[in-house]
């Protein structure tokens, strides 16, 4: 859990430095496709850097170099596909970027890849954009699904409109402040020269990224 928290916080800090909205990963849930406001494969690649796909175009809108698609099926979370953008150099008449699947390269000879390294919350925005922010995953949406995952198993979900979601994050943060993880994370960020106000604002904003359960009743 500590490894996952460190990975997610590092990723969140990295995303805030981008002045460009990111290509999100995707997920199929209840038969529909949604965007994801997190990147579940990053924790896997942190532990297995040699498996990270290579050769894809990396840009300010795609800092990680790939887009992964996930699927909740049979109450489990699976990797459905991983794609990279590559430049077609064989067709002189086509200079457009193209998408290419690298699923077989990352997970060779594996039919069903369960995301068993992930314990945490997945945020699925949907509906209209209420407030567009040209940075990372900072935009606000009309509605949200929140999925609770435990070692790749789907536990439960909640649905919110954007006002309910902001209230939920306030409650989630108040519960999180009671944990040892909060104290350890805050102490670490404080050593880096951040103020108490900045740290709490940051942790509250990303509370669904580094808490592993839906805490408030």
KOLLUMTI-228638 format. One record per residue (C-alpha): residue number from 1; x, y, z; residue in one letter. Coordinates in Angstrom, 1 decimal. Layout:
N
REC   k      X      Y      Z r
REC NUM      X      Y      Z A
...
% end
This chain:
217
REC   k      X      Y      Z r
REC   1    0.0    0.0    0.0 X
REC   2    2.8    2.4    0.8 X
REC   3    4.4    1.7   -2.5 X
REC   4    1.1    2.4   -4.3 X
REC   5    0.6    5.7   -2.4 X
REC   6    4.1    6.9   -3.3 X
REC   7    3.6    6.0   -6.9 X
REC   8    0.2    7.7   -7.1 X
REC   9    1.4   10.9   -5.4 X
REC  10    4.4   11.1   -7.6 X
REC  11    2.1   10.7  -10.6 X
REC  12   -0.3   13.3   -9.3 X
REC  13    2.5   15.8   -8.7 X
REC  14    3.8   15.1  -12.2 X
REC  15    0.4   15.6  -13.8 X
REC  16    0.0   19.0  -12.2 X
REC  17    3.1   20.2  -13.9 X
REC  18    1.5   19.8  -17.3 X
REC  19   -0.3   22.6  -19.0 X
REC  20   -2.1   20.2  -21.4 X
REC  21   -5.0   17.9  -20.7 X
REC  22   -4.0   14.3  -21.0 X
REC  23   -5.3   11.4  -23.1 X
REC  24   -7.1    9.4  -20.5 X
REC  25   -7.0    5.6  -20.1 X
REC  26  -10.4    4.0  -20.8 X
REC  27  -12.6    1.5  -18.9 X
REC  28  -15.7   -0.5  -19.8 X
REC  29  -18.1   -0.6  -16.9 X
REC  30  -21.6   -2.0  -17.0 X
REC  31  -21.3   -2.4  -20.8 X
REC  32  -20.3    1.3  -21.4 X
REC  33  -17.0    3.0  -22.1 X
REC  34  -15.7    5.7  -19.8 X
REC  35  -12.6    7.7  -19.4 X
REC  36  -10.4    7.1  -16.3 X
REC  37   -8.9    9.8  -14.1 X
REC  38   -6.0    7.6  -13.2 X
REC  39   -3.5    5.3  -14.8 X
REC  40   -3.6    1.8  -13.2 X
REC  41   -0.7    0.4  -15.2 X
REC  42    1.8    2.9  -13.8 X
REC  43    2.1    1.0  -10.5 X
REC  44    2.8   -2.1  -12.5 X
REC  45    5.4   -0.4  -14.7 X
REC  46    7.1    1.1  -11.6 X
REC  47    7.8   -2.5  -10.4 X
REC  48    8.4   -3.9  -13.9 X
REC  49   10.1   -1.1  -15.9 X
REC  50   11.3   -3.5  -18.5 X
REC  51    7.6   -4.2  -19.5 X
REC  52    6.8   -0.5  -20.3 X
REC  53    6.0   -0.2  -24.0 X
REC  54    8.5    1.5  -26.1 X
REC  55    8.5    3.2  -29.5 X
REC  56    5.3    5.3  -28.9 X
REC  57    5.0    9.0  -29.4 X
REC  58    5.4   10.9  -26.1 X
REC  59    3.9   14.4  -26.0 X
REC  60    2.6   16.9  -23.6 X
REC  61   -0.9   15.4  -24.1 X
REC  62    0.4   11.8  -23.6 X
REC  63    3.3   11.9  -21.1 X
REC  64    3.2    8.2  -20.3 X
REC  65    3.4    7.2  -24.0 X
REC  66    0.4    4.8  -24.1 X
REC  67   -3.4    4.5  -23.6 X
REC  68   -4.7    1.5  -21.7 X
REC  69   -8.2    0.1  -21.8 X
REC  70   -9.6   -1.8  -18.9 X
REC  71  -12.8   -3.8  -18.3 X
REC  72  -14.8   -4.7  -15.2 X
REC  73  -16.0   -8.3  -15.9 X
REC  74  -17.2  -11.0  -13.6 X
REC  75  -16.5   -8.6  -10.7 X
REC  76  -12.9   -8.3  -11.6 X
REC  77  -10.8   -5.6  -13.3 X
REC  78   -8.9   -6.7  -16.4 X
REC  79   -6.5   -5.0  -18.9 X
REC  80   -8.3   -5.2  -22.2 X
REC  81   -5.8   -3.5  -24.5 X
REC  82   -2.7   -1.2  -24.5 X
REC  83   -2.1    1.1  -27.5 X
REC  84    0.7    3.5  -28.5 X
REC  85    0.8    6.2  -31.1 X
REC  86    3.4    5.6  -33.8 X
REC  87    4.4    7.5  -36.9 X
REC  88    3.8    5.5  -40.1 X
REC  89    7.1    5.9  -42.1 X
REC  90    6.3    3.2  -44.7 X
REC  91    3.4    5.1  -46.4 X
REC  92    4.8    8.3  -47.9 X
REC  93    1.3    9.6  -48.6 X
REC  94    0.1    9.2  -45.0 X
REC  95    1.8   11.4  -42.4 X
REC  96   -0.9   10.9  -39.7 X
REC  97   -0.2    9.3  -36.4 X
REC  98   -1.6    5.8  -36.0 X
REC  99   -2.6    3.7  -33.0 X
REC 100   -1.0    0.3  -32.5 X
REC 101   -1.8   -2.4  -29.9 X
REC 102    1.2   -3.5  -27.8 X
REC 103   -0.8   -5.7  -25.5 X
REC 104    1.1   -8.8  -26.6 X
REC 105    4.4   -7.1  -26.0 X
REC 106    3.6   -6.1  -22.5 X
REC 107    1.7   -9.3  -21.5 X
REC 108    2.9  -12.0  -23.9 X
REC 109    0.8  -15.1  -24.2 X
REC 110   -1.7  -13.9  -21.5 X
REC 111   -5.3  -14.0  -22.4 X
REC 112   -6.9  -12.4  -19.3 X
REC 113   -4.7  -10.0  -17.4 X
REC 114   -6.2   -9.3  -14.1 X
REC 115   -5.1   -6.0  -12.5 X
REC 116   -4.3   -7.8   -9.2 X
REC 117   -1.6   -5.2   -8.3 X
REC 118   -4.3   -2.5   -7.8 X
REC 119   -6.1   -1.8   -4.6 X
REC 120   -7.7    1.7   -4.7 X
REC 121  -10.4    3.9   -6.1 X
REC 122  -11.1    4.5   -9.8 X
REC 123  -12.8    7.7  -10.9 X
REC 124  -15.0    7.6  -14.1 X
REC 125  -16.2   11.0  -15.2 X
REC 126  -19.1   11.2  -17.6 X
REC 127  -21.6   13.7  -19.0 X
REC 128  -20.8   17.2  -19.9 X
REC 129  -17.7   19.1  -18.8 X
REC 130  -18.7   21.6  -16.2 X
REC 131  -15.3   23.3  -15.9 X
REC 132  -12.5   22.7  -18.4 X
REC 133   -9.0   22.8  -17.1 X
REC 134   -6.2   22.6  -19.6 X
REC 135   -3.9   20.6  -17.3 X
REC 136   -3.6   17.0  -16.5 X
REC 137   -7.0   15.5  -15.3 X
REC 138   -8.2   18.8  -13.8 X
REC 139  -11.5   19.3  -15.6 X
REC 140  -14.8   18.9  -13.7 X
REC 141  -17.6   16.8  -15.2 X
REC 142  -21.3   16.6  -14.8 X
REC 143  -21.3   13.1  -13.2 X
REC 144  -19.0   10.6  -11.7 X
REC 145  -18.8    6.9  -11.0 X
REC 146  -16.4    5.8   -8.2 X
REC 147  -15.3    2.2   -8.2 X
REC 148  -13.6    0.5   -5.2 X
REC 149  -11.1   -2.2   -6.3 X
REC 150   -9.3   -4.6   -4.0 X
REC 151   -6.4   -6.5   -5.6 X
REC 152   -8.2   -6.4   -8.9 X
REC 153  -11.5   -7.4   -7.5 X
REC 154  -14.5   -5.1   -8.0 X
REC 155  -16.0   -4.4   -4.5 X
REC 156  -18.6   -1.7   -5.1 X
REC 157  -19.4    1.6   -6.8 X
REC 158  -21.1    4.9   -6.1 X
REC 159  -22.5    7.5   -8.5 X
REC 160  -22.4   11.3   -7.9 X
REC 161  -23.2   14.5   -9.7 X
REC 162  -20.3   17.0   -9.5 X
REC 163  -21.6   18.8   -6.4 X
REC 164  -22.1   15.5   -4.6 X
REC 165  -18.7   14.4   -5.7 X
REC 166  -17.0   17.5   -4.2 X
REC 167  -18.8   17.0   -0.9 X
REC 168  -17.8   13.3   -0.9 X
REC 169  -14.1   14.3   -1.3 X
REC 170  -14.4   16.6    1.7 X
REC 171  -15.8   13.8    3.8 X
REC 172  -13.2   11.3    2.4 X
REC 173  -10.4   13.7    3.2 X
REC 174  -11.7   14.2    6.8 X
REC 175  -11.6   10.4    7.3 X
REC 176   -8.2   10.1    5.6 X
REC 177   -6.7   12.7    8.0 X
REC 178   -7.3   10.2   10.8 X
REC 179   -5.0    7.6    9.3 X
REC 180   -1.2    7.0    9.7 X
REC 181   -0.8    7.2    5.9 X
REC 182   -2.0   10.8    6.0 X
REC 183    0.6   11.7    8.7 X
REC 184    3.4    9.9    6.9 X
REC 185    2.5   11.5    3.5 X
REC 186    2.2   15.0    5.0 X
REC 187    5.5   14.7    6.8 X
REC 188    7.2   13.7    3.6 X
REC 189    5.7   16.6    1.6 X
REC 190    6.6   19.0    4.4 X
REC 191   10.2   17.9    4.2 X
REC 192   10.1   19.1    0.6 X
REC 193    9.3   22.6    1.8 X
REC 194    5.5   22.6    1.3 X
REC 195    3.3   24.5    3.6 X
REC 196    0.5   22.9    5.7 X
REC 197   -2.1   24.7    3.7 X
REC 198   -0.7   23.6    0.3 X
REC 199   -0.3   20.0    1.4 X
REC 200   -3.9   19.7    2.7 X
REC 201   -5.3   21.4   -0.4 X
REC 202   -3.2   19.0   -2.6 X
REC 203   -4.2   15.9   -0.6 X
REC 204   -7.8   16.9   -0.6 X
REC 205   -7.8   17.4   -4.3 X
REC 206   -6.3   14.0   -5.0 X
REC 207   -7.9   12.1   -2.1 X
REC 208   -9.6    9.5   -4.4 X
REC 209   -6.2    8.7   -5.9 X
REC 210   -4.4    7.7   -2.7 X
REC 211   -7.2    6.3   -0.5 X
REC 212   -8.1    2.7   -1.2 X
REC 213  -11.6    2.5    0.1 X
REC 214  -14.8    4.6    0.1 X
REC 215  -14.4    5.8    3.7 X
REC 216  -17.5    7.8    4.6 X
REC 217  -20.8    6.0    5.3 X
% end
